[in-house]
Amino acid sequence: MTILKGRVAVITGATSGIGACTARLFVAEGAKVAMAGRRYDQGVQLAEALGPSAMFVQTDVSVEADVKAMIERAVGAFGRLDCLINSAGAGSKYAGIAEVDLDEFDKTIAVHLRGVLAAMKYVAPVMASQGTGSIVTIASINGMQAGLGGHYYSAAKAAAIHLARCAAMELGEKGIRVNTISPGPIATGIFAKGAGLDPNEADANPEFAEAALAAVLPRWQALPHVGRAEDVAQAALYLASDASRSVTGHNLVVDGGITAGWPISATREDMALFRKALQTSRPGRPMENTGQSTVARSEERS
C-alpha cells in the first residue's frame, strides 16, 4: 500500500526503536523521510538501506540550531513537509524528590519537551504555507499516570501532551493537526540502555526488554502480549494519513489496557483476600458467599 504517497515526513529519534520502525513503515507506505538522530553511523546505514526515499540529518533536538537546520534540510531536499514525528527520547531516570538532580531534569526537559517545541516552531510556518500538515509527538502513559516512570520523564511527557493540545488549538485554523501517542511499555533497547547495556547492543536486541516486560505485564495490562515498536508506528501512520483528517488535540493511547484499569487475573487474589478479611472482621456473623459483592446485595435490599 502507499497511504503516504507523495508525502514528506521528518522523524526525530530515527536511528533506533520506535523512530526507526516508523521510518521504515513510512517509506514502505510511499513517503519520503528525513531521518534525524544523533548517531551518525546508524542513521546513514538505515537511510541507505531504505533507499532514495530516505535521508539522514544528524540532529541533537536539544540544540535549537540543529532543529532549525533539520527542517530546512528536509524541505530543501524534498520540497515540502507534511508530517513531523517527534520521537527522540531517552530512558526514565529514577530519583526521589529529595534527591533530584536539577541538571538531569533540565536535560530531560531539553529533549522531551524543549526539542518538541523547537521542532513545532520551525515546521509550523512550512505547513501553514501549504495549508496542511500533521505533527505527532511520541509521549508516554507516564505523562498520564504516576508510579511507573521517573519524575523527570513523567513530568516532561505530561507537558508534551498538553503542549500538543495547545498547539492544536492554534494551528488548526492553518490546516495543521497536532496529536500525541502515549505508548505503554514497548520492547525496545531503551530499557537495556537504562540498565547500562551498550546502546548499539541494546538496540540490536529488543528481545532482552521483551522477556523482562513479559515477566511483569500480566499484573499491569489486560492484553497478554508485549507491545512492540510496530504497534506505535502503525498509530503514527494513522495520525499522519488522511484517515485521521478530523483528529487533532488527541492523545492516542497504545498501552495494552494499562490505563484502563486492573486486569481481573491480577486482582482476583486481592479480592479473595479482601472478602476473607471482611468476614473475619465480623466474628460470629459469617457472610453469605453468593459471588455478589456486599455492596451489590445492599443495593438489592434497598
Secondary structure, DSSP 8 states (H G I E B T S, - for coil): --TTTT-EEEESSTTSHHHHHHHHHHHHTT-EEEEEES-HHHHHHHHHHH-TTEEEEE--TTSHHHHHHHHHHHHHHHS---EEEE----------GGG--HHHHHHHHIIIIIHHHHHHHHHHHHHHHHT-EEEEEE--GGGTSSSSS-HHHHHHHHHHHHHHHHHHHHHGGGTEEEEEEEE-SB-STHHHHHTT--HHHHHH-HHHHHHHHHHHGGGT-SS-S-B-HHHHHHHHHHHHSGGGTT--S-EEEESTTGGG---HHHHHHHHHHHHHHHHHTSTT-----SSS-HHHHHHHH-
